[in-house]
Amino acid sequence: MSIRVGLLGFGRTGSLVAKEIVNDAELSLEWVCRKTIPTNLNYASHSIGFDDNFAPFVSFENMSKDFLKKYPVDIVIDFSSSAAAASYDILAKAGIRIITAISKYAPEDFIRVQKASEITAVLASPNITLGINWLMIASKVLKHIIPHADIEVVEEHFRDKKEISGTALKLATQLDLEPNQHVNSIRVGGIVGRHEVIFGLPYQTIRLTHESVNRAAFGTGAAFAGKWLYKKTAGLYTMEQVMHEKFLKKITELNFY
């Protein structure tokens, strides 16, 4: 049986995420919630290249208990904005698990995320790609092995991204670095997203790098997280926990000696 998924947000990234969900045999895209719905376009399926009528659009204003009863889902994946957290209460009370990939929450909205996690399973990750979360784990492990290395975080993004990468700030925090001093930002055209952690040692450097070459990477990460969260009870989880659990499982299976 497929895991039924609802999607919040249908912008540049959300539309690619929708396609990844549809292409995953273990998931079923049931509906897509967006700010404005074109008058001549009722189904998300048509927007992502399918002729069949499925995954109807719904506006945030029409997200209600009645709608959720008519179109039940197991998980909602949020790629919209901080304000969408206002809908988390109704989702949580309907027994729906929530994955939020919002890069930055307003303080009052994150309180809604936390409250929802008291009722249902919520996974919150500012960057839900698989690779970046492996990078976080690898960086922390390396920091413990070589604690006296000089460490710098470099984040590169598309020209129009104004704020500092939330992922880079999280990397710095988890490596006990002061973000204002050790996070370096680059903005140029042609880059989707690139993060690098540089460890400086006498006569050598170690560079751990992750680069997203297509926003569809967020979709594969969200799908991966959805299958993991589907079995979890109420609580607030992170993508790093997903990776950490998989990492520990694999380490116990491998024999290095």
DRENLUM-169029 format. One record per residue: residue in three letters; x, z, y of N, C-alpha, C, O, CB in turn. Coordinates in steps of 0.05 Angstrom, whole numbers. Each point is the difference from the previous one (the first is absolute). Glycine has a CB too. Example, Ala and Ser with C-alpha at 12.3 -4.5 7.8 and 13.67 -1.06 7.14 Angstrom:
% DRENLUM-169029
   residuo     n_c1     n_c3     n_c2    ca_c1    ca_c3    ca_c2     c_c1     c_c3     c_c2     o_c1     o_c3     o_c2    cb_c1    cb_c3    cb_c2
       Ala      264      156     -114      -18        0       24       18        0       24       21       13        0      -59       12      -23
       Ser       31      -39       44       16        1       24      -15       14       22       10        4       22       14      -47      -35
//
This chain:
% DRENLUM-169029
   residuo     n_c1     n_c3     n_c2    ca_c1    ca_c3    ca_c2     c_c1     c_c3     c_c2     o_c1     o_c3     o_c2    cb_c1    cb_c3    cb_c2
       Met       17        0      -24      -17        0       24       17        0       25       20       15        2      -56        9      -27
       Ser       30      -41       44       15       -2       25       -5       24       18      -22       11        0       21      -61       -3
       Ile       21       57       19       -3       21       20      -13      -14       25       11      -19       10       29       46      -27
       Arg      -63      -17       26      -14      -12       22       12        9       27        4       24        4      -46      -26      -32
       Val       48      -17       45       15        5       25      -16      -10       24      -11      -21        0       54       18      -25
       Gly      -43       20       46      -10       -7       26       23       -2       19       19       16       -3      -64        5       -6
       Leu       45      -39       28       23       -3       18       -9        3       29      -19      -12        8       41      -19      -41
       Leu       -7       48       47       -5        3       29       22      -15       15       24        4       -3      -45       42       -4
       Gly       12      -65       24       19      -16       15        4      -28      -12        5       -2      -24       17       45       38
       Phe      -23      -63        4        3      -27      -10       16      -17       20       -7      -23        6      -36       27      -32
       Gly       64        8       36       17      -14       19       21      -16      -15       -4       -8      -23       -3       43       57
       Arg       31      -39      -22       21      -15      -13        8       11      -26        3      -14      -20       13        1       65
       Thr      -12       40      -46        8       13      -24      -24        4      -19        3       -5      -24       34       28       49
       Gly      -59      -14      -15      -24        5      -16       -9      -23      -17       -8        3      -23       -5       30       57
       Ser       14      -57      -22       -9      -24      -15       19       -6      -23       -9       -9      -21      -12       -9       63
       Leu       46       23      -39       20       -4      -21       -4       21      -22        2       -6      -24       30      -15       56
       Val      -38       45      -23       -5       22      -20      -24       -7      -16       -1        5      -25       21       29       56
       Ala      -41      -44      -18      -25       -8      -15        6      -20      -22      -10        2      -22      -17        6       63
       Lys       44      -27      -35        7      -21      -20       15       12      -23       -4       -7      -23        6      -27       59
       Glu       16       53      -30       16       13      -22      -19       16      -18        4        1      -24       36        1       54
       Ile      -60       11      -18      -19       16      -16      -16      -19      -18       -3        6      -24        0       28       61
       Val       -6      -56      -26      -15      -19      -16       16      -11      -23      -10       -5      -22      -17       -7       62
       Asn       53        7      -35       17      -12      -21       10       20      -21       12       -8      -19        2      -24       53
       Asp      -21       58      -30        8       20      -20      -23        4      -20      -22        7        8       52       17       27
       Ala      -24      -29      -60      -21        1      -21      -12       28       -4      -22        2      -10       46      -39      -12
       Glu      -10       58       31       -9       27       -4      -17       10       24      -11       22       -1       51      -13      -27
       Leu      -42      -25       49      -15        7       24      -22      -19        6        1      -24       -8       40       46       26
       Ser      -62      -12       -5      -23      -18        8       -6        6       29       -8       23        7      -11      -24      -54
       Leu       21      -19       65       -6        4       28      -30       -3        4      -12      -21       -4       57        2       17
       Glu      -58       42       -5      -29        1        2      -10       -6       29      -22      -13        2       23       46      -39
       Trp       13      -25       57       -8       -6       28       24        5       19       20       12       -7      -67        1       -4
       Val       44      -25       35       20        3       20      -13        9       26      -19      -13        9       48      -22      -31
       Cys      -19       56       34      -10       10       26       18       -9       23       24        3       -2      -45       37      -22
       Arg        9      -52       44       15       -9       23      -15        4       26      -24        5        0       46      -39      -29
       Lys       -8       33       52      -12        6       26      -22      -20        6      -23        8        6       66       12        9
       Thr      -37      -46      -16      -19      -20        7       -3      -20      -23       20       -7      -13       -9       12       62
       Ile      -35      -13      -55       -5      -19      -22      -10      -26       12      -20       -1       14        8       39      -45
       Pro       26      -60       25       -9      -27       10      -28       -6       -9       -7        6      -23       55      -22       23
       Thr      -64        5       16      -28       -6       -7       -3      -19      -23      -20        1      -14        8        7       62
       Asn       32      -25      -52       -2      -20      -21       17        7      -24        5      -17      -17      -14      -17       52
       Leu       18       59      -37       18        8      -22       -9       27      -10        5       20       13       33      -47        6
       Asn      -51       28      -42      -10       25      -11       17       13      -21       -2       24       -6      -42      -41       16
       Tyr       62        0      -22       16       10      -23       30       -2        5        9      -21       10      -47        9      -40
       Ala       52       33       24       29       -1        2       12      -21      -19       21      -12        6      -20       60        8
       Ser      -14      -52      -36       10      -19      -20        5      -28       12       20      -13       -7      -45       39      -28
       His        7      -34       53        3      -27       12       25       -1       18       13      -21        3      -63       15       -5
       Ser       57       29       14       22        0       19       27        0      -14       20       -7       12      -49       32       20
       Ile       30      -18      -58       25        1      -14        2      -22      -21       16        2      -19      -14       48       27
       Gly      -19      -70       -5        4      -24      -17      -17       -3      -25        7      -16      -17       37       18       35
       Phe      -65       14      -21      -18       -2      -23      -27      -11        7      -10        5       22       34       34      -42
       Asp      -35      -55        2      -26      -11        5      -23       19       -7      -22       -2       11       42      -43      -19
       Asp      -15       64      -10      -21       18       -9       -7       20       22       16        6       18        1      -10      -65
       Asn      -42       13       46      -10       20       20        5       28      -11      -16       10      -17      -19      -42       34
       Phe       56       45       -8        4       28       -8       15       14       23       11      -13       18      -10        1      -68
       Ala        0       38       48       13       17       21      -13       -5       28       13      -11       17       30       11      -43
       Pro      -69        8       29      -13       -5       26       13       17       22       11       21       -4      -54      -30      -20
       Phe       42       -2       48        9       14       24      -20       21        8      -24       -4       -3       50      -36       18
       Val      -16       63       -5      -18       20       12       14       11       25       25        2        0      -44       10      -46
       Ser        4       -6       66       12       11       24        3       30       -2      -13       13      -17       -7      -50       44
       Phe       38       49      -12        4       29       -1      -26       15        8       -5       22      -10       54      -28       21
       Glu      -65       -6        6      -25       13        9      -20        2      -23      -17       18       -1       25      -36       47
       Asn       -6       -1      -65      -19       -1      -22       10       14      -26      -13        0      -21       -4      -42       40
       Met       40       55      -17       11       15      -22      -17       25       -3        1       18       17       46      -37      -11
       Ser      -63       21      -27      -18       23       -3       -3        7      -30       11      -13      -17      -36       -2       58
       Lys       11       38      -46       -5        8      -27      -16      -21      -15        6       -5      -24       -5       53       38
       Asp      -20      -60       -1      -16      -21      -13       17      -24       -8       -3      -11      -22      -37       26       48
       Phe       58      -23       -8       18      -22       -6       17        6      -24        4      -17      -18       -4        3       66
       Leu       11       38      -49       18        8      -21      -14        3      -27       12       -4      -21       16       27       54
       Lys      -54      -17      -32      -16        0      -24       -5      -28      -10        0       -5      -25      -22       48       40
       Lys       18      -62        3       -5      -27       -7       25      -14      -10       -1      -17      -18      -36       16       52
       Tyr       59        8      -21       26      -12       -7       20       22       -7       18        5       15      -27      -46       15
       Pro        6       54      -53       17       22       -7       29       -9       -6        5      -21      -11      -45       44       -8
       Val       59       -6       27       28       -5       -5       13       25      -10      -10       22        4       11      -58       31
       Asp       22       33      -48       16       23      -10       21        8       21        6       24        3      -14      -39      -51
       Ile       18       -5       62       22        4       19       -5      -16       25       -9      -23       -2       42       33      -36
       Val      -26        1       61        1      -15       25       28       -1       10       14       20        1      -61       -6       10
       Ile       56      -38       -5       27       -4       11       -2       -7       30      -15      -19        7       33        3      -53
       Asp       -4       31       63       -3       -3       29       24      -13       12       22       12        0      -52       29        0
       Phe       27      -64       11       21      -14       16      -11       -7       28        7      -20       11       13        1      -54
       Ser      -38       37       53      -12       -6       26       15       14       23       20      -10       10      -64        4      -33
       Ser       34       29       31       12       14       23       -5       30       -3      -16        8      -18       10      -48       48
       Ser       18       55      -13       -3       29       -1      -29        9        2       -8       19      -13       53      -15       34
       Ala      -60      -18       -5      -28        7        5      -18       -1      -25      -21       13       -1       27      -30       47
       Ala        3        1      -66      -16       -2      -25       -3       26      -15      -17        3      -17       32      -51       14
       Ala        2       67       10       -1       26      -13      -27       14        4       -7       18      -15       56      -14       20
       Ala      -64      -13       16      -26       11        5      -19       -5      -24      -20       14       -3       27      -21       52
       Ser       -1      -13      -65      -17       -7      -23        8       14      -26      -13       -2      -20        5      -42       42
       Tyr       30       59      -21       11       12      -24      -18       22      -11       -1        4      -25       46      -14       41
       Asp      -59       24        1      -18       21       -9      -22      -10      -19       -5       11      -21       14       14       64
       Ile      -22      -47      -34      -21      -12      -16       11      -11      -26      -14        0      -21      -12      -10       63
       Leu       50       -1      -41       12      -11      -24        7       22      -20       -5       -2      -24       24      -36       51
       Ala       -7       59      -17        8       23      -17      -25       13      -13        1        6      -23       39        2       53
       Lys      -61       -4      -14      -24       12      -11      -14      -18      -21      -15       10      -17        9       14       60
       Ala       12      -50      -42      -10      -18      -20       17       -1      -25       -5      -15      -19      -15      -12       55
       Gly       42       43      -37       17        2      -23       20      -23       -1       11       -6      -22      -47       29       -2
       Ile       41      -36       46       18      -23        1       28        9        7        4       15       19      -42      -45       -6
       Arg       58       21      -28       28        6        6        9      -19       23      -11      -22        2       20       37      -50
       Ile       10       -6       64        8      -15       24       30       -5        0       16       19       -4      -55        1       29
       Ile       47      -44      -19       28       -7        5        1      -10       29      -13      -19        7       23        7      -56
       Thr        7       26       65        3       -8       28       28       -9        5       19       15       -5      -56       16       18
       Ala       40      -55       -3       27      -11        6        3       -2       31       16      -17        9      -15       -8      -53
       Ile      -15       41       59        2        0       29       28       10        8        8       21      -10      -59      -13       15
       Ser       64      -22       12       28        7        7        2       24       17       20       15       -1       -9      -63       -2
       Lys      -31       53       20        1       23       18      -28       10        7      -17      -16        9       61       -1       10
       Tyr      -49       42      -24      -26       12        6        0       16       25       20       13        7      -29      -11      -56
       Ala      -13       -3       64       -4       19       22       -4       27      -13      -12        2      -22       -9      -37       53
       Pro       30       57      -18       -2       26      -13      -28        7      -10       -3       11      -21       40        3       51
       Glu      -57      -20      -14      -28        7       -8       -9      -16      -24      -16        9      -16        6        3       64
       Asp       20      -36      -51       -7      -17      -22       14       10      -26      -12       -2      -22        4      -37       53
       Phe       33       48      -28       13        9      -24      -12       26      -11        1        5      -24       41      -26       41
       Ile      -55       36        1      -15       24       -9      -22       -9      -18       -7       14      -20       18       11       62
       Arg      -24      -48      -36      -21      -10      -17       11       -9      -27      -13        4      -21      -12      -20       62
       Val       49        5      -41       13       -7      -26        4       25      -17       -6        0      -24       29      -39       47
       Gln      -13       60      -10        5       25      -15      -26       12      -11       -1       10      -22       41       -2       51
       Lys      -61       -8      -13      -26       11       -8      -11      -16      -24      -12       12      -18        3        4       65
       Ala       12      -42      -46      -10      -17      -22       14        7      -26      -11       -1      -21        0      -36       54
       Ser       37       43      -30       16        6      -24       -8       26      -14        8        6      -22       30      -31       43
       Glu      -53       41       -7      -11       25      -12      -23       -6      -19       -7       16      -17       21       10       58
       Ile      -25      -50      -38      -24       -8      -16        7      -21      -21      -10        1      -22      -19        9       62
       Thr       48      -28      -32        6      -22      -19       31       -5        1       14       12       16      -60      -33       -9
       Ala       55        3      -24       28       -7        0        6      -20       22      -13      -20        2       16       28      -52
       Val       17       -1       67        7      -17       23       30       -5       -2       16       19       -1      -54       -1       30
       Leu       46      -43      -28       28       -7        1        6      -12       28      -11      -21        7       13       13      -57
       Ala       15       21       65        7       -9       27       29       -9        1       18       15       -6      -53       16       26
       Ser       39      -56      -12       28      -11        2        2      -19       22      -15      -20        1       21       26      -50
       Pro       12       -2       69        3      -18       22       12      -27       -9       -4      -20       14       10       59       16
       Asn        7      -40      -52       11      -25      -11       -4        2      -30       14       15      -14       20      -22       51
       Ile      -52       -9      -48       -8        3      -28       14      -20      -18       -7       -2      -23      -37       19       39
       Thr       63      -32       -6       15      -19      -17       16       16      -20       10       22        5       -8      -56       32
       Leu        1       22      -61       14       14      -21       29        4        7       12       21       -4      -43      -41      -29
       Gly       44       -1       44       28        1        5        8       21       20       21       13       -4      -20      -60       -6
       Ile      -16       50       32        8       20       20       -1       28      -10       15       17        8      -32      -48       27
       Asn       -2       36      -54       -1       27      -11       22        5      -20        8       23       -3      -58      -24       10
       Trp       59      -20      -21       24        4      -17       24        5       18       17       16       -6      -36      -46      -29
       Leu       20       17       59       22        4       19        0       29        9       22       12        3      -25      -60       12
       Met      -20       60      -10       -1       28        9       11       18      -21       16       19        6      -56      -29       21
       Ile       32        6      -52       10       17      -22       30       -4       -3       15       20       -2      -59      -23      -22
       Ala       54      -22       23       29       -5       -4       16       12       23       22       10       -5      -33      -52      -19
       Ser        1       40       49       14       11       23        3       31       -2       21       10        6      -38      -48       22
       Lys       -4       51      -36        1       29       -3       19        9      -22       15       19        3      -62      -16       14
       Val       47      -18      -39       18        6      -22       29       -3        9       17       17       -5      -52      -32      -29
       Leu       40       -8       48       27       -5        9        9       21       21       24        8        0      -31      -57       -9
       Lys      -11       58       26        7       20       20        9       26      -14       19       13        9      -52      -33       23
       His       20       27      -55        8       24      -14       27       -3      -14       15       19       -3      -63       -8       -3
       Ile       54      -36       -2       26       -5      -14       23        0       20       21       10       -6      -45      -37      -29
       Ile       19       15       59       21       -2       20      -10       12       27       -5      -15       19       25      -26      -42
       Pro      -24       67       24      -13       13       23       16       -3       26      -12        4       22       -8       28      -54
       His       46      -38       31       16        0       24        3      -29       12       15       -4       19        9       44      -36
       Ala      -38      -59        6        2      -27       10      -14       -3       27      -20       15        6       21      -32      -53
       Asp        8       -1       64      -14       -7       24      -24      -18       -9        3      -18      -16       39       21       46
       Ile      -66        2      -18      -23      -15       -9      -15      -11       25       -5       15       19        1       14      -60
       Glu       -2      -54       40      -16      -13       20      -23      -16      -13        3      -11      -21       38        8       52
       Val      -64        3      -17      -23      -16       -9       -4      -23       19       -1        4       24      -21       37      -45
       Val       20      -65       10       -5      -24       17      -27      -12       -9       -5       -5      -23       55       -4       28
       Glu      -67        4       15      -26      -13       -6       -3      -25       16        5        0       25      -26       44      -36
       Glu       14      -66       -2       -3      -26       13      -29      -10       -4      -10        0      -23       59      -11       17
       His      -62        3       27      -28      -10       -3       -5      -24       19       17       -7       17      -32       54      -30
       Phe       -8      -58       10       -8      -23       16       -1        7       30       -3       23        7      -24      -40      -46
       Arg       30       -3       55        4        4       29      -21       16       14        6       16       18       16      -59      -18
       Asp      -48       41       -9      -22       13       14       -4       29       -8      -18       13       11       -3      -58       -8
       Lys       35       55      -22       -3       28       -8       13       17       20       25        0        3      -26      -12      -52
       Lys      -15       28       64       11       15       22       11       28       -8       21        8        9      -54      -32       20
       Glu       18       38      -46        8       27       -7       22        0      -21        5      -19      -14      -50       35       25
       Ile       59        7      -12       21        3      -21      -14        2      -27      -22       12       -3       53       12       35
       Ser      -19      -36      -52      -12        0      -27       -5       28      -10       18       17        0        6      -60       -9
       Gly      -49       48        0       -7       26      -11       16        5      -26        6       23       -6      -51      -26       26
       Thr       50      -18      -35       16        2      -24       28       10        6       11       17      -14      -39      -53       -8
       Ala       40       24       43       27        8        8        1       29        9       19       15       -7       -9      -62       20
       Leu      -30       55        1       -2       28        9       -2       19      -24       12       22        0      -33      -37       43
       Lys        5        7      -63       -3       16      -24       27        1      -15        7       22      -10      -56      -34        7
       Leu       63      -10        1       26       -1      -13       19       20       13       14       16      -13      -21      -64        0
       Ala        7       47       40       18       18       15       -7       29       -5       18       17       -5      -12      -53       40
       Thr      -31       42      -34       -9       28       -4        8       10      -28        9       22       -3      -48      -30       34
       Gln       34       -9      -51        6        9      -28       30        2       -5        8       13      -19      -50      -34        5
       Leu       58        8       31       29        1       -3       12       21       20       25        1        4      -24      -49      -19
       Asp      -19       64       27        9       20       19       16      -11       24       20       11        9      -19       21      -47
       Leu      -11      -55       48       13      -13       23      -18        2       24      -25        1       -2       49      -32      -28
       Glu      -12       33       54      -16        0       25       -7      -29        6       18      -17        5        6       59       12
       Pro      -50      -49      -18       -8      -29        4       11      -12       26        8      -23        0      -48       33      -26
       Asn       39        5       48        9      -11       25       30       -8        0        8      -16       17      -43       44        6
       Gln       50      -17      -41       29       -5       -1        8      -19      -22       20      -13        1      -13       58       19
       His      -23      -45      -42        9      -14      -24      -18      -22      -10        5      -12      -21       17       54        9
       Val      -43      -49       28      -17      -23       -8        5      -22       20       -3        4       25      -33       26      -45
       Asn       44      -53       10        7      -23       17      -20      -22       -5       -5       -8      -22       54       20       21
       Ser      -61      -23       23      -21      -19       -2        8      -28       10       14       -2       20      -47       39      -14
       Ile       25      -58      -21        5      -27        8      -26      -16       -1      -16        3      -19       63       -1        1
       Arg      -53      -18       39      -24      -16        1        7      -29        5        9       -7       21      -35       47       -4
       Val       21      -57      -37        5      -28        2      -22      -15      -16      -12       10      -18       62       -3       24
       Gly      -54      -32        2      -19      -17      -15        9       -6      -28       24       -1       -5      -39      -18       49
       Gly       -4       14      -62        7       -8      -27        3       22      -20        4       -5      -24       17      -33       45
       Ile      -22       63      -12        3       23      -18      -27       13       -4      -14        6       19       62        1       -4
       Val      -55       -2      -40      -25       15       -6        7       30        2      -14       15       15       -3      -52      -46
       Gly       37       46       16        7       28        1       25        5      -17        1       -9      -23      -48       22       31
       Arg       67        0        3       25        5      -15        9       28        7        1        8       24       11      -57      -24
       His       -5       65      -20       11       27        4       27        3      -15        2       -9      -22      -49       28       28
       Glu       66       -7        7       26        4      -12       10       28        5       -2       10       23       12      -60      -18
       Val        1       63      -25       12       26        3       30       -4       -6        8       -9      -21      -50       35        8
       Ile       59      -20       33       28       -4       -2       14       27       -3       -3       18       16        0      -60       12
       Phe       19       44      -49       16       24       -6       30       -7        6       11      -17      -13      -45       35      -22
       Gly       45       -4       55       28       -6        7       19       21      -12       -3       24        4      -13      -45       39
       Leu       36       11      -57       20       17      -13       28      -11        7        2      -23       10      -34       34      -48
       Pro       53        5       35       27      -10        5        5      -26      -16       -1        0      -25       17       47       35
       Tyr       -9      -68        4        9      -25      -12      -23      -16      -14        6      -19      -14       38       40        9
       Gln      -69      -13        8      -21      -14      -14      -28        8       12       -3       20       13       32      -21      -56
       Thr      -48      -17       38      -28        6        7      -18       -7      -23        6      -17      -16        4        9       65
       Ile      -32       22      -50      -21       -6      -20      -25       -6       16       -9       15       18       29       15      -54
       Arg      -33      -53       30      -24       -9       14      -23       -4      -19        2      -15      -19       27       -8       54
       Leu      -50       38      -30      -25       -3      -16      -20      -15       18       -7        9       22       16       34      -49
       Thr      -19      -65       17      -17      -18       17      -25       -8      -14       -1       -5      -24       42      -12       46
       His      -63       17       -7      -25      -11       -9      -11      -19       21        0        7       24      -10       34      -52
       Glu        1      -65       19      -11      -19       19      -27      -11      -12        0       -9      -22       46       -2       39
       Ser      -67       11        0      -25      -12       -7        1      -29       10        3       -4       24      -28       48      -23
       Val       22      -63      -18        1      -28        8      -28      -12        3       -4      -22       11       48       17      -34
       Asn      -64       20       14      -28       -8        2      -17       25        0        5       19      -15        4      -64       -8
       Arg      -29       45       40      -18       24        2      -16        4      -26      -12       21       -3        9      -29       52
       Ala        3      -11      -67      -13        4      -26       12       23      -15      -12       11      -19        1      -60       18
       Ala       36       56        8       13       23      -13      -16       26        3        1       17      -17       44      -39       25
       Phe      -59       24       15      -17       23        4      -23        0      -20      -10       21       -9       22      -20       58
       Gly      -22      -25      -56      -22       -2      -20        9        9      -28      -15       14      -13       -4      -51       41
       Thr       42       28      -36       10        7      -27        5       31       -1       -5       12      -21       25      -58       15
       Gly      -10       57       28        4       29        1      -26       15       -1       -2       20      -14       44      -28       40
       Ala      -62       -2      -11      -26       14        0      -13       -1      -27      -13       19       -9        8      -31       57
       Ala        7      -11      -62      -11       -3      -27       13       19      -19      -13       13      -16        3      -61       26
       Phe       36       50       -8       16       18      -17       -9       29        4       -5       15      -18       44      -47       19
       Ala      -42       39       25       -8       28        7      -28        5       -9       -7       23       -8       37      -24       48
       Gly      -48      -19      -38      -28        4       -8       -3        7      -29      -16       18       -7        3      -50       42
       Lys       29       19      -52       -2        6      -29       10       28       -6       -9       14      -18       16      -63        8
       Trp       13       58       26       11       28       -3      -20       20       10       -5       20      -14       51      -37       19
       Leu      -58       12       18      -18       20       13      -27        2      -15      -13       21        1       34      -31       42
       Tyr      -28      -11      -58      -26        0      -14       -3       23      -19      -22        8       -6       23      -58       10
       Lys       22       61      -14       -1       21      -19        5       28       12        1       20      -14       15      -53      -20
       Lys      -13       34       60        7       25       14      -25       15       10      -20      -12        7       64       -9        6
       Thr      -41       47      -12      -20       18       11        4        3       30       19      -11       11      -24       35      -55
       Ala      -13       -9       57        2        4       29       27       10        9       12       16      -14      -61       -7       15
       Gly       59      -19       22       26        8       10       11      -22       18      -10      -22        0       18       50      -41
       Leu       13      -21       56       13      -19       17       26       -9      -12       18       16       -4      -39        5       45
       Tyr       23      -47      -47       23      -11      -14       15      -20       18      -11       -9       20      -12       16      -65
       Thr       48      -14       37       15      -20       14       10      -21      -20        1        5      -24       13       29       59
       Met       -7      -57      -24       11      -21      -17       27        9      -12        7       -9      -23      -30      -26       51
       Glu       37       51      -14       25       10      -11       -4       17      -25       16       -1      -19        3        1       65
       Gln      -41       14      -47       -6       15      -25       -6      -18      -23        8        5      -23      -27       31       51
       Val        6      -59      -23       -4      -20      -21       26       -9      -11        4       -1      -24      -47      -14       46
       Met       61        7       -4       26      -10       -8       17       21      -14       14       -5      -20      -15      -27       58
       His       -1       57      -28       16       22      -11       -9        6      -29       17        5      -17      -11       14       63
       Glu      -32      -20      -50      -11        5      -27       10      -22      -20        8        6      -22      -49       17       42
       Lys       40      -48      -11        9      -22      -16       30        2       -5       10       -6      -22      -47      -23       40
       Phe       52       37        3       29        3       -2        8       21      -20       17       -5      -17      -13       -9       65
       Leu      -17       37      -47        7       21      -19       -7       -8      -28       15        6      -19      -23       28       55
       Lys      -14      -47      -40       -8       -9      -27       21      -19      -11        7        2      -24      -55        4       36
       Lys       57      -25        4       20      -19      -10       27       12       -5       13       -7      -19      -37      -28       45
       Ile       32       54       -9       26       14       -4        0       14      -26       21        0      -14      -16        5       63
       Thr      -27        8      -57       -1       15      -25        1      -19      -24        9        8      -22      -35       28       44
       Glu       17      -61      -18        0      -20      -22       28      -12       -4        6       -9      -22      -54        0       32
       Leu       64        8       12       26      -14       -2       22       19      -10       -1       24        6      -13      -54       32
       Asn       32       19      -53       23       16      -10       25      -11       13        9      -22       -7      -33       32      -37
       Phe       37        5       62       23      -10       14       26        7      -14       22       -7        9      -47       11       32
       Tyr       24       10      -64       24        9      -13        1      -12      -28       20        5      -15      -20       38       41
//
